[in-house]
Amino acid sequence: MGQYQVTVGITLKRRVRNHVGGIHAVAATLAAEYASGLLVGQHVPDDAIVVVKTIHVELRKPNKGNIKATARLTPEEARAICTEPKGSLKVSVTIEDAQGQTPITGYMEMAWLPKRR
């Protein structure tokens, strides 16, 4: 069985910076969605695909500097992904900034299903 968390980072650069000098919320959300997909993808059967069903994020305050988006599963959730041929679950995500604050939290509802033949 794979890991129970995946972290994806974004370095603060001009092309991802918003009007208040932080990383744009949509760019940070994309990092969280990518981390979730990687995490679920390592647990699904080889003949399955992973799709995002719902994105829910709460923007609590502006982020400062580089960010890290982390997706987490419980061991029970990871087991369910490994054993069920199809299903969906809400993967918890947090986005932490360079100051150690958590300006964005939420979940990505990820689904997996067998590939069409």
N, C-alpha and C positions, 0 to 999 in steps of 0.2 A: 504494500500500500504506500502511496506517496505522502507528501507533506500535508500538514494541516493549515499552513498559511503560505501565501506568496506576497512579496512586496515588490512594487514597481516604483521607480523614482523618476522625477522630472526635475531637471536643473533649471533654475530661473534664468531665462534668456529673453532677449527683447521680443522674439516672435511668439512667446507664450505668455507675455506679461499683459495684464489688464490695465485699466485706467488708474488704478490706485497702487500700481507697482508690484502686485503679487501675481502668481500664476493664475490664469483665467480659470474660473470654476468649471467650465466645460472641459478644459484640458485635464484638470485634476480628476474629474469624473471619468474621463476616458481611461486614465491610468487605473482607476479602481475597477472599471469594467474589464480591462485587459487582465489585471491580476486575478479577478474572479474567473474569467474564462480559462486562464492557465491552470488555476487551482482545480476547477471542476474537470477540465480536460485530462489531467493526469490520473483521474480516478475512474473515468468512464470506460466501458469495454472498447476494444479496438474498432468494433464495427458501429460505433455510435458517433453522433455529432452533438455539439453543444451550441445552444443559442441563448441569447439574453431575451427574457420575456418582459421584465420590468426593471426600470432604474429608479431608485428612490434615494435622494440625497437631501440632507439638511445642511444648509449653509449657515453656520453659526457666527462666523466673523471672517474678516479678510485673512488670507494666509500670508506669511512672511518668508521670503527666500525659497530655497529648494523644498520640494515636498516628497513624501513617501506615502503611497497608497497601498494599504495592506488588506487583503481578503483572507478571511478565516473560516475554517470548517471545524466542527467538533468531530471526534473520532466516529461517533454514531452516524453523523451525516456522511462522512467519507465512506463508511461501510455501506450505507444505503445506495450511494452512487455506484459502488462496485457491484452490488448484487441485483439492483433493479434494472431491467432492460430499458425502461424509460421512466421519466419522472421530472420533478422540478423541486427546487428549494431556494430559500432566500439566503444568500451568502452575505454575511456581515462584512462591511467595509469601513475602514477609518482612513482618514487622510491627515497625516501629521506634517507640520511645517518645520522649518529650520530652528525655531525657538522651542520645539517640543510641545507646541499647542496642537489641539485637534479641532481645526476650524470646520471640517466637513466629516459627517458620519452618514451612514445609511446602509442600504443593502442592494444587491443585484439579484433579482430572481432569475436563476439560470435553469434551463431545461436541457435534458439530454434525451435523445431518441435514436433508434436504429437508422442507419443510412438507408436511403431508398435504393433499390437495386435496379 
